[in-house]
């Protein structure tokens, strides 16, 4: 039996870390990033908020990228300032910067199958945030649900754009690589709806409906219910939903060779 390759579509920095874990379980990985991450041109607002951390009752990081961008300017996290994150990937990113449950109060959704703004709100002590300042560190664009929900309970929300997301250039090299990947069955690890839509768009640009159909019959592994819903809407046939976190994705890869 031919063992499928694991196609990793995360931004390159995170893709390399995950590829190492995939290779450790005896699987061959291919890096095929569908999102590029760039720092914002003006870093001064980030440095300012780092200096003002004591003014906030809570700091929310919407993703590992937000953590990495912010912590470039943090020497020591003040233990008195609680942190809220969405999932296991963000907890791992915090640990990479020396912040764990032993050194700070870290809040995240209890439901590992659905780690998003809605489930984060379920575990926040919203009464304690009324009249207090909350910092949300995110990309230059993003959902407004969390900021709107926090404002609705009386919190003063400050939004900080710490990084930019964009689709990579779909150049000739990537077109050739994608055509080659679609000619065999693989397992695609998709960690955002944005990446999934980019992938479908790229297949459409290859010309004809055959490439989209080939993509829809690939095996995709997603760590979030919302991504699974988008995959269903886009016509994918083989979708594996895991709990949040690399370890759960790796278990899925071992179970569905």
MIRO-113256 format. One record per residue (C-alpha): residue in one letter; y negated, z negated, x negated; residue number from 1. Coordinates in steps of 0.2 Angstrom, whole numbers. Layout:
BEGIN
@rest->a; c2->Y; c3->Z; c1->X; nr->NUM $
...
This chain:
BEGIN
@rest->x; c2->0; c3->0; c1->0; nr->1 $
@rest->x; c2->-17; c3->5; c1->-7; nr->2 $
@rest->x; c2->-29; c3->-10; c1->-8; nr->3 $
@rest->x; c2->-46; c3->-6; c1->-1; nr->4 $
@rest->x; c2->-61; c3->-8; c1->-11; nr->5 $
@rest->x; c2->-74; c3->-21; c1->-6; nr->6 $
@rest->x; c2->-91; c3->-13; c1->-4; nr->7 $
@rest->x; c2->-105; c3->-25; c1->-7; nr->8 $
@rest->x; c2->-122; c3->-20; c1->2; nr->9 $
@rest->x; c2->-133; c3->-35; c1->-2; nr->10 $
@rest->x; c2->-148; c3->-34; c1->-13; nr->11 $
@rest->x; c2->-143; c3->-32; c1->-31; nr->12 $
@rest->x; c2->-146; c3->-49; c1->-38; nr->13 $
@rest->x; c2->-136; c3->-57; c1->-24; nr->14 $
@rest->x; c2->-123; c3->-43; c1->-25; nr->15 $
@rest->x; c2->-119; c3->-46; c1->-43; nr->16 $
@rest->x; c2->-115; c3->-65; c1->-40; nr->17 $
@rest->x; c2->-104; c3->-60; c1->-25; nr->18 $
@rest->x; c2->-95; c3->-46; c1->-34; nr->19 $
@rest->x; c2->-89; c3->-59; c1->-47; nr->20 $
@rest->x; c2->-81; c3->-70; c1->-34; nr->21 $
@rest->x; c2->-73; c3->-54; c1->-26; nr->22 $
@rest->x; c2->-66; c3->-49; c1->-43; nr->23 $
@rest->x; c2->-59; c3->-67; c1->-45; nr->24 $
@rest->x; c2->-48; c3->-65; c1->-30; nr->25 $
@rest->x; c2->-41; c3->-49; c1->-37; nr->26 $
@rest->x; c2->-51; c3->-37; c1->-27; nr->27 $
@rest->x; c2->-61; c3->-22; c1->-34; nr->28 $
@rest->x; c2->-79; c3->-22; c1->-29; nr->29 $
@rest->x; c2->-92; c3->-8; c1->-28; nr->30 $
@rest->x; c2->-111; c3->-12; c1->-28; nr->31 $
@rest->x; c2->-120; c3->-2; c1->-15; nr->32 $
@rest->x; c2->-136; c3->-11; c1->-10; nr->33 $
@rest->x; c2->-144; c3->-7; c1->6; nr->34 $
@rest->x; c2->-159; c3->-18; c1->4; nr->35 $
@rest->x; c2->-171; c3->-20; c1->-11; nr->36 $
@rest->x; c2->-181; c3->-36; c1->-13; nr->37 $
@rest->x; c2->-198; c3->-36; c1->-22; nr->38 $
@rest->x; c2->-210; c3->-50; c1->-25; nr->39 $
@rest->x; c2->-227; c3->-50; c1->-16; nr->40 $
@rest->x; c2->-241; c3->-43; c1->-28; nr->41 $
@rest->x; c2->-251; c3->-59; c1->-26; nr->42 $
@rest->x; c2->-242; c3->-74; c1->-31; nr->43 $
@rest->x; c2->-257; c3->-86; c1->-29; nr->44 $
@rest->x; c2->-254; c3->-91; c1->-11; nr->45 $
@rest->x; c2->-236; c3->-96; c1->-16; nr->46 $
@rest->x; c2->-243; c3->-107; c1->-30; nr->47 $
@rest->x; c2->-255; c3->-115; c1->-19; nr->48 $
@rest->x; c2->-242; c3->-120; c1->-6; nr->49 $
@rest->x; c2->-231; c3->-127; c1->-20; nr->50 $
@rest->x; c2->-246; c3->-138; c1->-24; nr->51 $
@rest->x; c2->-249; c3->-143; c1->-6; nr->52 $
@rest->x; c2->-230; c3->-148; c1->-2; nr->53 $
@rest->x; c2->-235; c3->-166; c1->1; nr->54 $
@rest->x; c2->-245; c3->-160; c1->16; nr->55 $
@rest->x; c2->-230; c3->-153; c1->26; nr->56 $
@rest->x; c2->-218; c3->-163; c1->36; nr->57 $
@rest->x; c2->-205; c3->-149; c1->34; nr->58 $
@rest->x; c2->-202; c3->-133; c1->24; nr->59 $
@rest->x; c2->-191; c3->-119; c1->31; nr->60 $
@rest->x; c2->-184; c3->-106; c1->21; nr->61 $
@rest->x; c2->-178; c3->-91; c1->31; nr->62 $
@rest->x; c2->-166; c3->-84; c1->17; nr->63 $
@rest->x; c2->-160; c3->-86; c1->0; nr->64 $
@rest->x; c2->-173; c3->-73; c1->-6; nr->65 $
@rest->x; c2->-187; c3->-84; c1->1; nr->66 $
@rest->x; c2->-180; c3->-99; c1->-9; nr->67 $
@rest->x; c2->-179; c3->-89; c1->-25; nr->68 $
@rest->x; c2->-196; c3->-82; c1->-23; nr->69 $
@rest->x; c2->-204; c3->-99; c1->-19; nr->70 $
@rest->x; c2->-194; c3->-109; c1->-32; nr->71 $
@rest->x; c2->-201; c3->-98; c1->-46; nr->72 $
@rest->x; c2->-216; c3->-110; c1->-45; nr->73 $
@rest->x; c2->-207; c3->-126; c1->-42; nr->74 $
@rest->x; c2->-203; c3->-138; c1->-56; nr->75 $
@rest->x; c2->-196; c3->-153; c1->-46; nr->76 $
@rest->x; c2->-194; c3->-153; c1->-27; nr->77 $
@rest->x; c2->-202; c3->-169; c1->-19; nr->78 $
@rest->x; c2->-188; c3->-178; c1->-12; nr->79 $
@rest->x; c2->-198; c3->-184; c1->3; nr->80 $
@rest->x; c2->-201; c3->-167; c1->10; nr->81 $
@rest->x; c2->-186; c3->-161; c1->21; nr->82 $
@rest->x; c2->-180; c3->-143; c1->20; nr->83 $
@rest->x; c2->-173; c3->-132; c1->34; nr->84 $
@rest->x; c2->-162; c3->-117; c1->30; nr->85 $
@rest->x; c2->-151; c3->-105; c1->41; nr->86 $
@rest->x; c2->-134; c3->-105; c1->32; nr->87 $
@rest->x; c2->-123; c3->-108; c1->18; nr->88 $
@rest->x; c2->-130; c3->-94; c1->7; nr->89 $
@rest->x; c2->-147; c3->-103; c1->7; nr->90 $
@rest->x; c2->-139; c3->-120; c1->3; nr->91 $
@rest->x; c2->-131; c3->-111; c1->-12; nr->92 $
@rest->x; c2->-148; c3->-104; c1->-17; nr->93 $
@rest->x; c2->-155; c3->-122; c1->-16; nr->94 $
@rest->x; c2->-141; c3->-129; c1->-27; nr->95 $
@rest->x; c2->-145; c3->-115; c1->-40; nr->96 $
@rest->x; c2->-162; c3->-123; c1->-41; nr->97 $
@rest->x; c2->-155; c3->-140; c1->-42; nr->98 $
@rest->x; c2->-158; c3->-146; c1->-24; nr->99 $
@rest->x; c2->-144; c3->-153; c1->-15; nr->100 $
@rest->x; c2->-140; c3->-165; c1->-1; nr->101 $
@rest->x; c2->-140; c3->-179; c1->-14; nr->102 $
@rest->x; c2->-158; c3->-175; c1->-20; nr->103 $
@rest->x; c2->-166; c3->-169; c1->-3; nr->104 $
@rest->x; c2->-164; c3->-169; c1->15; nr->105 $
@rest->x; c2->-157; c3->-152; c1->20; nr->106 $
@rest->x; c2->-156; c3->-147; c1->38; nr->107 $
@rest->x; c2->-145; c3->-132; c1->44; nr->108 $
@rest->x; c2->-137; c3->-126; c1->60; nr->109 $
@rest->x; c2->-121; c3->-135; c1->64; nr->110 $
@rest->x; c2->-113; c3->-119; c1->71; nr->111 $
@rest->x; c2->-108; c3->-109; c1->56; nr->112 $
@rest->x; c2->-103; c3->-94; c1->66; nr->113 $
@rest->x; c2->-121; c3->-92; c1->72; nr->114 $
@rest->x; c2->-134; c3->-98; c1->59; nr->115 $
@rest->x; c2->-151; c3->-92; c1->65; nr->116 $
@rest->x; c2->-168; c3->-98; c1->71; nr->117 $
@rest->x; c2->-161; c3->-103; c1->88; nr->118 $
@rest->x; c2->-147; c3->-114; c1->81; nr->119 $
@rest->x; c2->-159; c3->-121; c1->68; nr->120 $
@rest->x; c2->-170; c3->-127; c1->82; nr->121 $
@rest->x; c2->-156; c3->-136; c1->90; nr->122 $
@rest->x; c2->-154; c3->-148; c1->76; nr->123 $
@rest->x; c2->-172; c3->-151; c1->71; nr->124 $
@rest->x; c2->-181; c3->-167; c1->77; nr->125 $
@rest->x; c2->-194; c3->-157; c1->86; nr->126 $
@rest->x; c2->-202; c3->-173; c1->93; nr->127 $
@rest->x; c2->-206; c3->-179; c1->75; nr->128 $
@rest->x; c2->-214; c3->-163; c1->71; nr->129 $
@rest->x; c2->-227; c3->-163; c1->85; nr->130 $
@rest->x; c2->-244; c3->-164; c1->77; nr->131 $
@rest->x; c2->-237; c3->-161; c1->59; nr->132 $
@rest->x; c2->-238; c3->-146; c1->48; nr->133 $
@rest->x; c2->-223; c3->-135; c1->45; nr->134 $
@rest->x; c2->-222; c3->-122; c1->31; nr->135 $
@rest->x; c2->-211; c3->-107; c1->35; nr->136 $
@rest->x; c2->-207; c3->-97; c1->19; nr->137 $
@rest->x; c2->-201; c3->-79; c1->23; nr->138 $
@rest->x; c2->-203; c3->-60; c1->19; nr->139 $
@rest->x; c2->-218; c3->-50; c1->23; nr->140 $
@rest->x; c2->-210; c3->-46; c1->40; nr->141 $
@rest->x; c2->-198; c3->-56; c1->51; nr->142 $
@rest->x; c2->-194; c3->-63; c1->68; nr->143 $
@rest->x; c2->-207; c3->-74; c1->76; nr->144 $
@rest->x; c2->-195; c3->-85; c1->87; nr->145 $
@rest->x; c2->-195; c3->-100; c1->75; nr->146 $
@rest->x; c2->-214; c3->-100; c1->72; nr->147 $
@rest->x; c2->-217; c3->-98; c1->91; nr->148 $
@rest->x; c2->-204; c3->-112; c1->95; nr->149 $
@rest->x; c2->-211; c3->-124; c1->83; nr->150 $
@rest->x; c2->-229; c3->-121; c1->89; nr->151 $
@rest->x; c2->-223; c3->-124; c1->107; nr->152 $
@rest->x; c2->-217; c3->-142; c1->103; nr->153 $
@rest->x; c2->-234; c3->-146; c1->95; nr->154 $
@rest->x; c2->-231; c3->-142; c1->76; nr->155 $
@rest->x; c2->-244; c3->-134; c1->66; nr->156 $
@rest->x; c2->-235; c3->-119; c1->58; nr->157 $
@rest->x; c2->-241; c3->-111; c1->42; nr->158 $
@rest->x; c2->-232; c3->-94; c1->37; nr->159 $
@rest->x; c2->-230; c3->-89; c1->19; nr->160 $
@rest->x; c2->-224; c3->-72; c1->14; nr->161 $
@rest->x; c2->-215; c3->-74; c1->-2; nr->162 $
@rest->x; c2->-206; c3->-57; c1->-4; nr->163 $
@rest->x; c2->-204; c3->-40; c1->2; nr->164 $
@rest->x; c2->-189; c3->-31; c1->9; nr->165 $
@rest->x; c2->-187; c3->-12; c1->10; nr->166 $
@rest->x; c2->-173; c3->1; c1->10; nr->167 $
@rest->x; c2->-169; c3->9; c1->-7; nr->168 $
@rest->x; c2->-173; c3->27; c1->-10; nr->169 $
@rest->x; c2->-159; c3->38; c1->-3; nr->170 $
@rest->x; c2->-158; c3->49; c1->-18; nr->171 $
@rest->x; c2->-145; c3->63; c1->-22; nr->172 $
@rest->x; c2->-135; c3->50; c1->-32; nr->173 $
@rest->x; c2->-133; c3->38; c1->-18; nr->174 $
@rest->x; c2->-129; c3->53; c1->-6; nr->175 $
@rest->x; c2->-115; c3->58; c1->-17; nr->176 $
@rest->x; c2->-109; c3->40; c1->-19; nr->177 $
@rest->x; c2->-109; c3->37; c1->0; nr->178 $
@rest->x; c2->-100; c3->53; c1->4; nr->179 $
@rest->x; c2->-87; c3->48; c1->-9; nr->180 $
@rest->x; c2->-85; c3->30; c1->-1; nr->181 $
@rest->x; c2->-83; c3->38; c1->16; nr->182 $
@rest->x; c2->-68; c3->48; c1->11; nr->183 $
@rest->x; c2->-57; c3->33; c1->10; nr->184 $
@rest->x; c2->-55; c3->16; c1->20; nr->185 $
@rest->x; c2->-64; c3->2; c1->12; nr->186 $
@rest->x; c2->-70; c3->-16; c1->17; nr->187 $
@rest->x; c2->-89; c3->-16; c1->19; nr->188 $
@rest->x; c2->-98; c3->-33; c1->18; nr->189 $
@rest->x; c2->-114; c3->-32; c1->28; nr->190 $
@rest->x; c2->-125; c3->-47; c1->28; nr->191 $
@rest->x; c2->-140; c3->-41; c1->39; nr->192 $
@rest->x; c2->-143; c3->-30; c1->54; nr->193 $
@rest->x; c2->-156; c3->-21; c1->44; nr->194 $
@rest->x; c2->-144; c3->-16; c1->31; nr->195 $
@rest->x; c2->-132; c3->-10; c1->44; nr->196 $
@rest->x; c2->-145; c3->1; c1->53; nr->197 $
@rest->x; c2->-150; c3->8; c1->36; nr->198 $
@rest->x; c2->-132; c3->13; c1->32; nr->199 $
@rest->x; c2->-130; c3->22; c1->49; nr->200 $
@rest->x; c2->-147; c3->31; c1->46; nr->201 $
@rest->x; c2->-141; c3->37; c1->29; nr->202 $
@rest->x; c2->-125; c3->44; c1->36; nr->203 $
@rest->x; c2->-135; c3->53; c1->49; nr->204 $
@rest->x; c2->-146; c3->61; c1->35; nr->205 $
@rest->x; c2->-130; c3->67; c1->27; nr->206 $
@rest->x; c2->-129; c3->80; c1->41; nr->207 $
@rest->x; c2->-118; c3->82; c1->56; nr->208 $
@rest->x; c2->-109; c3->68; c1->66; nr->209 $
@rest->x; c2->-93; c3->68; c1->55; nr->210 $
@rest->x; c2->-101; c3->56; c1->42; nr->211 $
@rest->x; c2->-107; c3->44; c1->56; nr->212 $
@rest->x; c2->-89; c3->44; c1->64; nr->213 $
@rest->x; c2->-81; c3->41; c1->47; nr->214 $
@rest->x; c2->-93; c3->26; c1->45; nr->215 $
@rest->x; c2->-89; c3->19; c1->62; nr->216 $
@rest->x; c2->-71; c3->18; c1->57; nr->217 $
@rest->x; c2->-73; c3->9; c1->41; nr->218 $
@rest->x; c2->-69; c3->-10; c1->41; nr->219 $
@rest->x; c2->-84; c3->-21; c1->41; nr->220 $
@rest->x; c2->-85; c3->-39; c1->38; nr->221 $
@rest->x; c2->-101; c3->-49; c1->44; nr->222 $
@rest->x; c2->-105; c3->-67; c1->43; nr->223 $
@rest->x; c2->-116; c3->-68; c1->59; nr->224 $
@rest->x; c2->-113; c3->-65; c1->77; nr->225 $
@rest->x; c2->-130; c3->-55; c1->79; nr->226 $
@rest->x; c2->-124; c3->-43; c1->65; nr->227 $
@rest->x; c2->-108; c3->-41; c1->75; nr->228 $
@rest->x; c2->-117; c3->-37; c1->91; nr->229 $
@rest->x; c2->-127; c3->-24; c1->82; nr->230 $
@rest->x; c2->-112; c3->-16; c1->74; nr->231 $
@rest->x; c2->-104; c3->-15; c1->92; nr->232 $
@rest->x; c2->-119; c3->-7; c1->98; nr->233 $
@rest->x; c2->-119; c3->6; c1->84; nr->234 $
@rest->x; c2->-101; c3->11; c1->88; nr->235 $
@rest->x; c2->-91; c3->2; c1->74; nr->236 $
@rest->x; c2->-73; c3->0; c1->78; nr->237 $
@rest->x; c2->-66; c3->-13; c1->66; nr->238 $
@rest->x; c2->-78; c3->-28; c1->64; nr->239 $
@rest->x; c2->-73; c3->-45; c1->57; nr->240 $
@rest->x; c2->-84; c3->-59; c1->61; nr->241 $
@rest->x; c2->-83; c3->-74; c1->49; nr->242 $
@rest->x; c2->-93; c3->-91; c1->47; nr->243 $
@rest->x; c2->-108; c3->-92; c1->36; nr->244 $
@rest->x; c2->-105; c3->-93; c1->18; nr->245 $
@rest->x; c2->-97; c3->-83; c1->4; nr->246 $
@rest->x; c2->-81; c3->-93; c1->4; nr->247 $
@rest->x; c2->-78; c3->-88; c1->22; nr->248 $
@rest->x; c2->-81; c3->-70; c1->18; nr->249 $
@rest->x; c2->-69; c3->-71; c1->4; nr->250 $
@rest->x; c2->-55; c3->-79; c1->15; nr->251 $
@rest->x; c2->-58; c3->-64; c1->27; nr->252 $
@rest->x; c2->-56; c3->-52; c1->13; nr->253 $
@rest->x; c2->-40; c3->-60; c1->7; nr->254 $
@rest->x; c2->-33; c3->-60; c1->25; nr->255 $
@rest->x; c2->-37; c3->-42; c1->29; nr->256 $
@rest->x; c2->-32; c3->-32; c1->13; nr->257 $
